[in-house]
Amino acid sequence: MVSWYTILRIIDALYKIDYYLAHEEERAKIACNAREKMWSEFTYEKQIGRMLEVVREEA
């Protein structure tokens, strides 16, 4: 059986989909911000540094 919480989350997601499909400028701004964050936060150098931290902690 599906909970009410799950149903409400699905309905909320559908409303958000409709909203962002109708507001292209906001959608583009979110995409641009996400792209900028990805390029600044998830570089190879930073990812390897994080992996080395985990290895050091585990050792």
C-alpha positions in Angstrom: 0.0 0.0 0.0 1.3 3.5 -0.9 1.4 6.0 2.0 -0.3 9.4 2.0 3.2 10.9 2.3 4.3 9.3 -0.9 1.2 10.4 -2.7 1.7 14.0 -1.5 5.4 13.9 -2.6 4.3 12.8 -6.1 1.7 15.5 -6.3 4.2 18.1 -5.1 6.7 16.9 -7.8 4.0 17.2 -10.5 3.2 20.8 -9.4 6.9 21.7 -9.5 7.3 20.1 -13.0 4.4 22.2 -14.3 5.7 25.3 -12.6 9.2 25.0 -14.0 8.0 24.1 -17.5 6.0 27.3 -17.5 8.9 29.5 -16.1 11.8 28.9 -18.5 13.9 31.8 -17.2 13.9 30.4 -13.6 14.7 26.9 -15.0 17.6 28.3 -17.0 18.9 30.2 -14.0 18.8 27.0 -11.8 20.6 25.1 -14.5 23.3 27.7 -14.9 23.9 27.9 -11.1 24.1 24.1 -11.0 26.5 24.0 -13.9 28.7 26.6 -12.2 28.7 24.8 -8.9 29.5 21.5 -10.6 32.5 23.0 -12.4 33.8 24.7 -9.3 33.1 22.1 -6.6 33.7 18.8 -8.5 37.0 19.1 -10.1 39.3 16.1 -10.4 41.7 17.8 -8.0 39.1 18.2 -5.3 37.6 14.7 -5.8 41.0 13.1 -5.5 41.7 15.1 -2.4 38.4 13.9 -0.9 39.3 10.3 -1.8 42.8 10.6 -0.2 41.2 12.0 3.0 38.9 8.9 3.2 41.8 6.6 2.6 43.9 8.3 5.3 41.0 8.1 7.8 40.5 4.4 7.1 44.2 3.6 7.4 
